[in-house]
């Protein structure tokens, strides 16, 4: 006798299980109507889900201004607040004195900045090796206190003095290597390349030998745009570097570099490519 194995809830299996038993018992009725009840429950749940999505879709499609109209009464309740001006500064009240920085734990001796001058123009000698064994180098001379507390969050240097030097750009400061607005040849680098092509005089010996490559130069663009301290960092020889220096010395004034809104001295480096056309 063949028995179906695909569906144990089929009517055929149900009759076999309840053969010779009371089919009026509730389990038989529940199993017989299980498929119909599951389909009915699925239909009701699907209908409720679709019904919950329809109102907001219909409202957003056919009544787009409903939300703004509902929120309009709230806008009427919004009020603005005027801010009071700050109290005036009393010029007669002096500023509180700045707190003196604590003494360092070790003695500090001033190390003058390195400046290349002639021997008879030296105004301050650097500390000796014996002194540096007992003290640490620094921007100024300070007496140490071994019992002083250790501080790791205190600022170093002269903030106001450094700011004045940076803002004013005095003649004694070293040239910058990176600035907010770099110096520029009049008309840009394309104009500089045209200037080189027009005015560079290829040395005859270098042309005869066939010298090709790049001559790298370094110079300082002053505050007025003039070029000083011109040096050849890479020379191809046979007069190519000297001619490049002559070209820069005859160059028109550049636009100076700008830092903090003021023109400053800037160290600039560029290369001039040399190639003999076949």
C-alpha positions as CSV (number, residue, x, y, z in Angstrom):
1,X,0.0,0.0,0.0
2,X,1.4,3.4,-1.0
3,X,1.5,6.2,1.5
4,X,2.3,9.8,0.5
5,X,5.4,11.3,2.2
6,X,5.1,14.9,0.9
7,X,2.6,16.3,3.3
8,X,1.9,14.8,6.7
9,X,-1.0,17.3,7.2
10,X,-2.9,16.0,4.2
11,X,-6.4,14.6,4.5
12,X,-5.1,11.1,3.7
13,X,-2.6,11.0,6.6
14,X,-5.2,12.5,8.8
15,X,-7.7,9.7,8.1
16,X,-5.0,7.1,8.8
17,X,-4.0,8.6,12.1
18,X,-7.7,8.9,13.3
19,X,-8.8,5.6,11.8
20,X,-11.1,3.9,14.4
21,X,-11.1,7.0,16.6
22,X,-13.6,9.6,17.5
23,X,-13.3,12.1,14.7
24,X,-15.5,14.6,16.6
25,X,-12.6,15.2,18.9
26,X,-11.2,18.6,18.7
27,X,-7.7,17.6,17.4
28,X,-9.1,16.1,14.2
29,X,-11.1,19.2,13.5
30,X,-8.2,21.5,14.1
31,X,-5.8,19.6,11.9
32,X,-8.4,19.4,9.1
33,X,-9.0,23.1,9.1
34,X,-5.3,24.1,9.8
35,X,-4.6,25.1,6.2
36,X,-7.7,27.2,5.9
37,X,-7.0,29.0,9.1
38,X,-3.4,29.7,8.1
39,X,-4.4,31.2,4.8
40,X,-7.1,33.3,6.5
41,X,-4.6,34.6,9.1
42,X,-2.1,35.5,6.4
43,X,-4.7,37.4,4.4
44,X,-5.8,39.4,7.5
45,X,-2.2,40.3,8.4
46,X,-1.4,41.3,4.9
47,X,-4.5,43.5,4.7
48,X,-3.7,45.2,8.0
49,X,-0.1,45.9,6.9
50,X,-1.2,47.4,3.6
51,X,-3.9,49.4,5.3
52,X,-1.3,50.9,7.7
53,X,0.9,52.1,4.8
54,X,-1.8,53.6,2.6
55,X,-2.8,56.7,4.8
56,X,0.7,58.2,4.9
57,X,1.3,57.5,1.2
58,X,-2.0,59.1,0.2
59,X,-1.3,62.1,2.5
60,X,2.2,62.7,1.1
61,X,1.1,62.4,-2.5
62,X,-2.2,64.3,-2.5
63,X,-1.7,66.6,0.5
64,X,1.9,67.7,0.5
65,X,1.3,70.9,2.5
66,X,-0.5,69.1,5.4
67,X,2.6,69.0,7.6
68,X,3.6,72.7,7.1
69,X,0.0,73.7,7.9
70,X,0.0,71.6,11.0
71,X,3.3,73.1,12.2
72,X,2.4,76.7,11.3
73,X,0.9,77.5,14.8
74,X,4.2,76.7,16.4
75,X,6.1,79.2,14.3
76,X,3.9,82.0,15.7
77,X,5.0,81.2,19.2
78,X,8.7,81.6,18.4
79,X,10.2,84.8,19.9
80,X,13.5,86.5,19.3
81,X,15.9,87.6,22.0
82,X,18.1,90.7,21.7
83,X,21.6,90.3,23.1
84,X,22.8,93.0,25.4
85,X,26.1,94.8,24.5
86,X,29.2,93.9,26.6
87,X,29.9,96.3,29.5
88,X,32.4,99.0,28.7
89,X,36.1,98.6,29.6
90,X,37.3,100.8,32.4
91,X,40.7,102.2,31.2
92,X,41.6,103.2,34.8
93,X,41.7,99.6,36.0
94,X,45.1,98.2,35.4
95,X,45.6,94.7,34.0
96,X,46.7,92.1,36.5
97,X,50.4,91.4,36.4
98,X,51.5,88.3,34.6
99,X,52.5,85.4,36.9
100,X,56.2,84.9,37.0
101,X,57.2,81.5,35.6
102,X,58.6,79.1,38.3
103,X,62.3,78.5,38.4
104,X,63.6,75.4,36.7
105,X,65.0,72.5,38.7
106,X,68.3,72.8,36.8
107,X,70.4,75.8,36.1
108,X,70.1,77.2,32.6
109,X,72.7,79.2,30.7
110,X,72.0,81.4,27.7
111,X,73.0,80.0,24.3
112,X,73.3,82.8,21.8
113,X,71.9,82.2,18.3
114,X,74.5,81.2,15.7
115,X,75.3,84.1,13.5
116,X,78.2,84.1,11.0
117,X,80.3,87.2,11.5
118,X,83.9,88.2,11.6
119,X,86.0,87.5,14.7
120,X,86.3,91.1,15.7
121,X,82.5,91.6,15.5
122,X,81.6,88.9,18.0
123,X,79.6,90.5,20.9
124,X,78.7,87.4,22.9
125,X,80.7,84.2,23.5
126,X,78.9,80.9,23.7
127,X,79.1,79.1,27.1
128,X,82.1,76.8,27.6
129,X,82.0,73.0,27.7
130,X,82.6,73.1,31.5
131,X,79.6,75.4,32.0
132,X,77.3,73.2,29.9
133,X,78.2,70.3,32.1
134,X,76.6,72.1,35.0
135,X,73.7,73.8,33.2
136,X,71.4,73.2,30.3
137,X,71.5,75.6,27.2
138,X,68.5,77.8,26.7
139,X,67.3,81.2,25.5
140,X,68.2,83.0,28.7
141,X,70.3,82.5,31.9
142,X,68.3,81.2,34.9
143,X,69.3,80.0,38.3
144,X,68.0,76.5,39.0
145,X,66.1,75.3,42.1
146,X,66.5,71.6,42.8
147,X,63.4,71.7,45.1
148,X,61.2,73.3,42.5
149,X,58.1,71.4,41.4
150,X,58.1,69.6,38.1
151,X,55.9,71.3,35.4
152,X,55.3,69.8,32.0
153,X,52.5,72.2,30.8
154,X,54.2,75.6,31.0
155,X,54.8,77.5,27.8
156,X,58.4,78.2,26.7
157,X,60.0,81.1,24.9
158,X,59.0,84.8,24.8
159,X,55.5,84.7,23.3
160,X,55.1,88.5,22.9
161,X,58.6,89.0,21.6
162,X,58.3,86.2,19.1
163,X,54.9,87.5,17.9
164,X,56.4,91.0,17.4
165,X,59.2,89.6,15.3
166,X,56.9,87.5,13.2
167,X,54.4,90.3,12.7
168,X,56.9,93.1,12.1
169,X,59.3,91.1,10.1
170,X,62.5,92.8,11.2
171,X,65.7,92.8,9.2
172,X,67.4,90.6,11.7
173,X,65.1,87.6,11.2
174,X,66.2,84.7,9.0
175,X,64.4,84.2,5.7
176,X,61.3,81.9,5.7
177,X,61.3,78.6,3.9
178,X,57.5,78.3,3.8
179,X,55.0,81.1,3.9
180,X,51.3,81.6,3.4
181,X,51.7,83.3,0.0
182,X,54.9,82.3,-1.7
183,X,56.9,84.7,-3.9
184,X,56.1,84.7,-7.6
185,X,57.8,85.9,-10.8
186,X,55.8,88.7,-12.6
187,X,53.2,86.8,-14.7
188,X,53.7,83.4,-13.0
189,X,56.0,80.5,-13.7
190,X,55.0,80.4,-17.4
191,X,56.3,83.9,-17.8
192,X,59.5,82.9,-16.0
193,X,60.0,80.0,-18.4
194,X,59.5,82.4,-21.3
195,X,62.0,84.8,-19.7
196,X,64.6,82.0,-19.4
197,X,64.1,80.8,-23.0
198,X,64.5,84.3,-24.3
199,X,67.5,85.5,-22.3
200,X,69.5,82.4,-21.4
201,X,72.8,82.4,-23.3
202,X,73.9,78.8,-23.8
203,X,77.7,78.7,-23.2
204,X,79.4,77.7,-26.5
205,X,81.6,75.0,-24.9
206,X,78.5,73.4,-23.2
207,X,76.7,73.5,-26.5
208,X,79.6,72.0,-28.4
209,X,79.8,69.1,-25.9
210,X,76.1,68.7,-25.7
211,X,75.4,69.4,-22.1
212,X,71.8,68.5,-21.0
213,X,70.2,68.5,-17.6
214,X,69.0,70.8,-14.9
215,X,70.8,73.6,-13.0
216,X,69.4,74.0,-9.5
217,X,69.6,77.4,-7.9
218,X,68.7,78.9,-4.5
219,X,68.2,82.5,-3.7
220,X,66.4,84.8,-1.3
221,X,63.4,86.9,-2.4
222,X,63.6,90.1,-0.4
223,X,60.6,92.1,0.9
224,X,60.9,94.5,-2.1
225,X,61.0,91.6,-4.6
226,X,64.7,91.7,-5.4
227,X,66.8,88.5,-5.5
228,X,69.8,88.2,-3.2
229,X,72.2,85.5,-2.0
230,X,72.0,83.6,-5.3
231,X,73.7,80.2,-5.2
232,X,74.1,77.3,-7.6
233,X,73.3,74.1,-5.8
234,X,73.7,71.9,-8.8
235,X,76.0,72.9,-11.7
236,X,76.4,71.1,-15.0
237,X,79.7,72.8,-15.6
238,X,81.2,74.6,-18.7
239,X,79.6,78.0,-17.6
240,X,76.0,76.8,-17.3
241,X,75.7,77.7,-13.6
242,X,77.3,81.1,-14.1
243,X,74.9,81.9,-16.9
244,X,72.0,80.9,-14.7
245,X,73.2,83.2,-11.9
246,X,73.6,86.1,-14.4
247,X,70.0,85.5,-15.6
248,X,68.6,85.7,-12.1
249,X,70.6,88.8,-11.2
250,X,69.1,90.5,-14.3
251,X,65.6,89.2,-13.5
252,X,62.8,91.8,-12.8
253,X,61.6,92.1,-9.2
254,X,59.3,89.3,-8.0
255,X,56.2,89.6,-5.9
256,X,57.5,89.1,-2.3
257,X,56.3,86.3,0.0
258,X,53.6,87.2,2.5
259,X,53.3,85.9,6.0
260,X,50.6,87.2,8.5
261,X,49.7,89.9,5.9
262,X,53.2,91.3,5.7
263,X,56.0,90.9,3.1
264,X,58.9,88.7,4.4
265,X,62.2,87.4,3.2
266,X,61.8,83.9,1.6
267,X,64.4,81.4,0.6
268,X,63.4,80.1,-2.9
269,X,64.7,77.2,-4.9
270,X,64.1,76.4,-8.6
271,X,65.7,74.4,-11.4
272,X,66.4,75.5,-15.0
273,X,66.3,72.7,-17.5
274,X,68.9,72.8,-20.3
275,X,68.6,70.8,-23.5
276,X,70.1,71.2,-26.9
277,X,67.7,70.7,-29.8
278,X,68.8,68.1,-32.3
